[in-house]
Amino acid sequence: MKRNIFKIIGFVLLSFSVIAICYFTKRTEFLSLIQLSIIGWIGSLLFIQNYKAKDTFLWIFLGIILKLILLFSTPQLSDDYYRFFWDGTLVANSENPYLNTPLEISENNELSNFQKGLFDGMNSKEYFAVYLPFNQIIFGIISFFGTENLLHQLIGIRLLFLLSETLLFIFIWRQKKLNRWWFLFFFNPFIMVESYGNLHFELLMVCLFAIGYFYLKNFSLKGFFLGLGAAVKPYILLFLPFVFIKQFKQIKILSTTIGFFIGFGFWWLLFLYPQAYQNMLQSILLFIKTFEFNASIFYLVRWLGFEIVGYDVIKTVGPIMSFIVMGVLTTLVFASLKKPKQALNFGLYGYTFYLLMATTVHPWYIIPLLFIAAITKHIYPFVWAMLIWFSYKAYQTEVVSESALMLCLEYLPVFSIAAIEIYFRNKSNPIFLQNLLLNLYTSQKQSVK
């Protein structure tokens, strides 16, 4: 009875938090956002702590209901969706979104009322499209059936997310690998807000890639889903070598590789204009060179440069940092070859290091970490998901202004817990944090029967 009460309280708190953020909280309302995120995490952990295998289908039903409630919200914390539907409208009208910037199109064409609304809301109007061809096909299909209705298009993308997440859930359940770690992924307030609330496609990327990871019956199809995941957001490719090493004895490499290239490469043929890809690459490089947000080691190196030599050393040190990232990733791949059972752990550490060295770490960039952490049962990515809300402090003012205090509050605990966890994982007792986060490690062998 007591356990049921905690489950109910947990689900109510989680639902209240996610609905309040997605429907009613502006990104300038930092204090409200932090308060609601704390409520959401308390609810999520209470709910998950009281999980029983017999409740699985009830939990699936509750999760679907909660995410269906979010279908009708307008993204509050991000304006990226305006560009999704702008590009989608072009694709639906058989136009190539990579050939002209929104600014150029607005100056040379008469826009519909729907396009005017999208143009006024979007950022980076002077940039060419940066989203990959597979995304553009999704945007185009959603826009075609959405018939210039913003709410219809928002619902269409969220239904796509829900379908992919449900398919992944089914795959994990059928393989009897469903445990509290996966419920911490599926009932994660951070993921719900950034995916169903703010429409970031990392969830779709992760679900497609994960379906490929778990599917072992048809290797061409397995590779195809891995490729689809990478076709959504290519940085999931950082995990690909580790997946191949982990499953080397279970898969046929040639069939899987062919399937991967079809899943990843086919969509590029639909926009086969050299100028289009040149424009996309130009905008991506401009984003990389221009944007800085929520970085950690990058900011520290830049600060040390000013303190020691009196100027910004990033132009000099930046390439060196890139080589360091490549060197660490290569080292981890070779380490995986020696210890293939630990390959996903090394992949997790590699992607973590990549983010810590990056110039821009938007909150939704860590969603792939949570997927790998659900498999490898690591705590620190979930701690990061709790703390990364501090990055929204930068949006309190009209001009984005980051706070050193907020960066410290986010990164110092993450660095500390990650270092401790990774260190002790190499010791004789890899579950040293057994009681730290609501006994999650005790669920390692608890799967759905």
C-alpha positions in Angstrom: 0.0 0.0 0.0 2.8 2.4 1.0 4.7 1.6 -2.2 1.5 2.4 -4.3 1.1 5.7 -2.6 4.7 6.7 -3.4 4.2 5.6 -7.0 1.1 7.8 -7.3 2.8 10.8 -5.7 5.8 10.3 -7.9 3.8 10.2 -11.1 1.7 13.2 -10.1 4.8 15.3 -9.3 6.5 14.2 -12.6 3.3 15.0 -14.6 2.8 18.3 -12.9 6.4 19.3 -13.6 6.6 18.3 -17.2 3.2 19.8 -18.1 3.9 23.1 -16.3 7.3 23.5 -18.1 6.0 22.5 -21.5 2.8 24.6 -21.4 3.4 27.5 -19.1 7.2 28.2 -18.4 9.1 30.6 -20.6 12.9 30.1 -20.9 13.4 33.6 -19.3 11.7 32.3 -16.1 14.8 30.6 -14.8 13.7 30.2 -11.1 10.4 28.6 -12.1 12.2 26.3 -14.4 14.7 25.1 -11.7 11.9 24.7 -9.2 9.8 22.6 -11.6 12.8 20.5 -12.7 13.5 19.6 -9.1 9.9 18.6 -8.6 10.0 16.5 -11.8 13.2 14.7 -10.8 11.8 14.0 -7.3 8.7 12.6 -8.9 10.6 10.5 -11.4 12.9 9.0 -8.8 10.0 8.2 -6.5 8.0 6.6 -9.3 11.0 4.5 -10.6 12.1 3.4 -7.1 8.8 1.7 -6.6 8.8 -0.1 -9.9 7.7 -3.8 -10.0 7.9 -6.0 -13.1 4.1 -6.7 -12.8 3.4 -3.0 -13.4 5.2 -2.8 -16.7 2.2 -2.5 -19.0 0.5 0.0 -16.6 3.7 2.1 -16.7 3.8 1.9 -20.5 0.2 3.1 -20.6 0.9 6.0 -18.1 4.0 7.1 -20.1 2.0 7.2 -23.3 -0.8 9.1 -21.7 1.6 11.7 -20.3 3.4 12.2 -23.6 0.0 12.5 -25.4 -0.9 15.3 -23.1 2.2 17.2 -24.3 1.1 16.9 -27.9 -0.7 20.2 -27.9 1.9 22.4 -26.3 4.0 25.1 -28.1 7.7 24.9 -27.4 8.6 27.3 -24.6 12.3 26.9 -24.3 13.4 26.7 -27.9 12.6 28.4 -31.2 14.3 25.9 -33.4 11.0 24.4 -34.6 10.3 27.5 -36.7 13.2 26.5 -38.9 12.0 22.9 -39.0 8.7 23.9 -40.5 10.2 26.6 -42.7 12.4 24.0 -44.4 9.6 21.5 -44.4 7.3 24.0 -46.3 10.0 24.4 -48.9 10.4 20.6 -49.3 6.6 20.1 -49.4 6.6 22.5 -52.3 9.4 20.6 -54.1 12.0 23.3 -53.3 15.5 22.6 -52.1 16.0 24.1 -48.6 19.8 24.2 -49.0 19.9 26.6 -52.0 18.7 29.9 -50.4 18.6 31.4 -46.9 15.3 32.4 -45.4 16.4 36.0 -45.7 17.0 35.7 -49.4 13.7 33.9 -49.9 11.8 36.6 -48.0 13.4 39.4 -50.0 12.7 37.8 -53.4 9.4 36.1 -52.9 6.0 36.9 -51.4 5.5 34.8 -48.3 2.2 33.2 -47.2 0.9 34.2 -43.8 2.1 30.9 -42.3 5.6 31.5 -43.7 5.7 35.1 -42.4 4.9 33.7 -38.9 7.8 31.2 -39.2 10.2 33.8 -40.6 9.4 36.2 -37.7 9.9 33.5 -35.1 13.1 31.8 -36.4 16.7 32.6 -35.5 19.7 32.7 -37.9 17.6 33.8 -40.9 20.8 34.5 -42.8 22.1 30.9 -42.5 21.5 28.1 -45.0 19.7 25.0 -43.7 22.0 22.9 -41.5 19.7 19.9 -40.9 20.6 16.7 -42.7 18.6 15.4 -45.7 16.7 12.7 -43.7 15.5 15.5 -41.3 14.4 17.5 -44.3 12.3 14.6 -45.6 10.6 14.4 -42.2 10.0 18.1 -42.1 8.6 18.0 -45.6 6.2 15.1 -44.9 5.0 16.7 -41.7 4.5 20.1 -43.5 2.7 18.4 -46.4 0.1 16.7 -44.1 0.1 19.6 -41.6 -1.3 22.0 -44.3 0.3 25.2 -42.9 -1.1 24.6 -39.5 1.5 25.0 -36.8 -0.3 22.9 -34.2 -0.9 20.0 -36.7 2.8 20.0 -37.5 3.9 20.1 -33.8 1.6 17.1 -33.2 3.0 15.3 -36.2 6.6 15.4 -34.9 5.6 14.4 -31.4 3.7 11.4 -32.7 6.8 10.4 -34.6 8.9 10.6 -31.4 6.3 8.6 -29.5 6.2 5.9 -32.2 10.0 5.5 -32.2 10.2 5.5 -28.4 7.4 2.9 -28.2 9.2 0.7 -30.7 12.4 0.9 -28.7 10.5 0.0 -25.6 9.0 -3.1 -27.2 12.4 -4.2 -28.5 13.9 -3.9 -25.0 11.0 -5.6 -23.4 11.0 -8.6 -25.8 14.7 -9.1 -25.1 13.9 -9.1 -21.3 16.3 -6.2 -20.7 13.7 -3.8 -19.3 14.7 -2.6 -15.8 14.7 0.6 -13.7 17.5 2.1 -15.7 15.4 2.1 -18.8 12.4 3.5 -16.9 14.7 6.3 -15.8 15.2 7.0 -19.5 11.6 6.7 -20.5 10.2 8.7 -17.5 13.0 11.3 -17.5 11.6 14.8 -17.1 14.7 16.3 -18.9 14.2 14.1 -21.9 10.4 14.7 -22.0 10.9 18.5 -21.9 13.7 18.6 -24.5 12.1 16.1 -26.9 8.3 16.3 -26.6 8.4 19.9 -25.3 11.1 21.5 -27.3 11.1 19.2 -30.3 14.7 18.3 -30.4 15.4 15.3 -32.6 18.0 13.7 -30.3 15.3 11.4 -29.0 14.5 10.1 -32.5 18.2 9.7 -33.3 18.7 7.7 -30.1 15.6 5.5 -30.6 16.5 4.6 -34.2 20.1 3.9 -33.3 19.1 1.9 -30.3 16.6 -0.2 -32.3 19.6 -1.0 -34.6 21.7 -1.9 -31.6 19.2 -4.3 -30.1 18.0 -5.9 -33.4 20.0 -9.0 -34.2 17.8 -11.1 -36.5 18.4 -9.3 -39.8 21.8 -7.7 -40.0 21.0 -5.5 -43.1 18.0 -4.2 -41.2 20.1 -3.7 -38.1 22.6 -1.6 -40.1 19.8 0.3 -41.7 18.4 1.5 -38.3 21.9 2.4 -37.1 22.2 4.4 -40.3 18.9 6.1 -39.8 19.9 7.2 -36.3 23.1 8.7 -37.7 21.0 10.3 -40.6 19.1 12.3 -37.9 22.1 13.6 -36.1 25.6 12.4 -37.2 27.4 12.8 -33.9 25.9 9.5 -32.8 28.5 8.1 -35.1 31.0 8.5 -32.3 29.4 5.4 -30.7 29.4 3.3 -33.9 32.9 1.8 -33.6 32.1 0.8 -30.0 28.8 -0.9 -31.0 30.6 -2.9 -33.8 33.3 -4.0 -31.4 30.8 -4.9 -28.7 28.7 -7.0 -31.0 31.5 -8.2 -33.4 30.9 -11.9 -32.6 27.0 -11.5 -32.9 26.7 -9.7 -36.3 27.8 -10.1 -39.9 29.9 -7.0 -40.5 29.4 -6.8 -44.3 25.6 -7.0 -44.2 25.4 -4.6 -41.3 27.8 -2.1 -43.0 25.8 -2.2 -46.3 22.5 -1.7 -44.4 24.1 1.2 -42.5 25.3 3.0 -45.6 21.8 2.6 -47.2 20.1 4.0 -44.1 22.5 6.9 -43.7 23.3 7.7 -47.4 20.1 7.2 -49.4 18.6 10.5 -48.3 21.5 12.6 -49.5 20.7 11.5 -53.1 17.3 13.3 -52.9 19.1 16.7 -52.6 21.9 15.9 -55.1 23.1 19.5 -55.8 26.8 20.3 -55.2 25.9 23.9 -54.3 23.3 22.6 -51.8 25.8 20.6 -49.8 28.4 23.3 -50.0 25.9 25.8 -48.5 25.0 23.4 -45.7 28.6 22.8 -44.9 29.3 26.5 -44.9 26.5 27.1 -42.4 27.6 24.2 -40.2 31.2 25.6 -40.1 29.9 29.0 -39.3 27.9 27.7 -36.4 30.9 25.9 -35.1 33.1 29.0 -35.3 30.6 31.5 -34.1 28.5 29.8 -31.4 29.7 29.2 -27.8 27.4 28.0 -25.1 27.6 26.0 -21.8 31.2 24.8 -22.5 33.5 23.6 -19.7 37.1 22.8 -20.6 36.9 25.2 -23.6 35.9 28.1 -21.4 38.6 27.2 -18.8 41.3 27.1 -21.5 40.2 30.5 -22.9 40.1 32.0 -19.4 43.6 30.7 -18.6 44.8 32.2 -21.9 43.6 35.7 -20.9 45.1 35.3 -17.5 48.5 34.1 -18.7 49.2 35.7 -22.0 46.5 38.4 -22.1 44.5 37.4 -25.2 42.2 34.7 -26.5 44.3 31.7 -27.3 41.5 29.6 -28.8 42.6 30.1 -32.4 45.9 28.5 -31.5 44.8 26.0 -28.9 41.5 25.1 -30.6 43.1 22.8 -33.2 45.2 21.2 -30.5 42.1 20.5 -28.5 40.5 18.8 -31.6 43.6 16.6 -32.0 43.4 15.7 -28.3 39.7 14.6 -28.7 40.6 12.5 -31.7 43.5 11.0 -29.9 41.4 10.1 -26.8 38.6 8.6 -29.0 41.2 6.5 -30.9 42.8 5.3 -27.7 39.4 4.3 -26.4 38.6 2.4 -29.6 41.9 0.4 -29.2 41.1 -0.2 -25.5 37.7 -1.6 -26.6 39.4 -4.0 -29.0 41.3 -5.4 -26.0 38.2 -5.5 -23.8 35.2 -5.8 -26.1 32.8 -6.4 -23.2 33.6 -2.9 -22.0 33.2 -1.3 -25.4 30.1 0.7 -24.6 31.6 2.0 -21.4 34.5 3.3 -23.4 32.1 4.8 -25.9 30.3 6.5 -23.1 33.6 8.0 -21.8 34.6 9.0 -25.3 31.3 10.9 -26.0 31.5 12.5 -22.5 35.1 13.7 -23.2 33.9 15.1 -26.6 31.2 17.1 -24.9 33.5 18.4 -22.2 35.9 19.7 -24.9 33.2 21.2 -27.1 32.5 24.9 -27.6 28.8 24.4 -27.5 26.9 22.0 -25.2 23.1 22.6 -25.5 21.2 20.6 -22.9 19.7 18.2 -25.5 23.2 17.2 -26.6 23.5 14.9 -23.6 20.5 12.7 -24.5 22.7 10.1 -26.2 24.7 9.8 -23.0 21.5 8.9 -21.1 20.8 6.1 -23.7 24.2 4.6 -23.3 24.1 5.0 -19.5 20.8 3.1 -19.4 22.7 0.2 -21.0 25.9 0.4 -19.0 24.3 1.5 -15.7 26.2 4.7 -15.1 25.0 7.4 -12.8 26.9 10.5 -13.8 25.0 11.2 -17.1 21.7 11.2 -15.2 23.3 13.6 -12.6 24.3 15.8 -15.5 20.7 15.7 -16.8 19.6 17.0 -13.4 22.1 19.8 -13.3 22.2 21.0 -17.0 19.0 23.0 -16.3 21.4 25.6 -14.8 22.5 26.5 -18.4 19.1 28.1 -18.9 20.2 30.9 -16.6 21.8 32.4 -19.7 18.4 33.1 -21.2 17.1 35.2 -18.3 18.0 38.3 -20.3 17.2 39.2 -23.9 20.9 39.0 -24.7 22.3 35.5 -23.8 24.6 36.0 -20.8 26.2 33.0 -19.1 27.1 32.8 -15.4 30.3 31.3 -14.2 28.5 30.3 -11.0 25.9 28.3 -12.9 28.6 26.6 -15.0 30.4 25.6 -11.8 27.1 24.3 -10.2 26.6 22.2 -13.3 30.0 20.9 -14.1 31.8 20.5 -10.8 29.4 17.7 -9.5 29.4 16.1 -12.9 33.3 16.0 -13.1 33.5 14.7 -9.5 30.9 12.0 -9.8 32.1 10.9 -13.3 35.8 10.7 -12.1 34.8 8.7 -9.0 32.5 6.4 -10.9 34.9 5.7 -13.7 37.8 5.1 -11.3 36.0 2.6 -9.1 34.5 0.8 -12.1 38.1 -0.4 -12.8 38.3 -1.8 -9.3 37.0 -5.2 -8.0 33.7 -3.8 -7.0 32.2 -1.9 -10.0 28.9 -1.2 -8.1 30.4 0.9 -5.4 27.6 3.5 -5.7 25.0 0.9 -5.1 22.9 3.0 -2.7 23.7 6.5 -4.1 20.7 6.9 -6.4 17.7 5.1 -5.0 19.3 1.6 -5.3 19.4 1.7 -9.1 22.3 -0.7 -9.2 20.2 -3.3 -7.4 18.1 -3.5 -10.5 20.9 -4.7 -12.7 19.5 -8.2 -12.8 15.9 -7.2 -12.4 14.4 -7.6 -15.8 10.8 -8.0 -17.0 9.9 -11.6 -17.1 
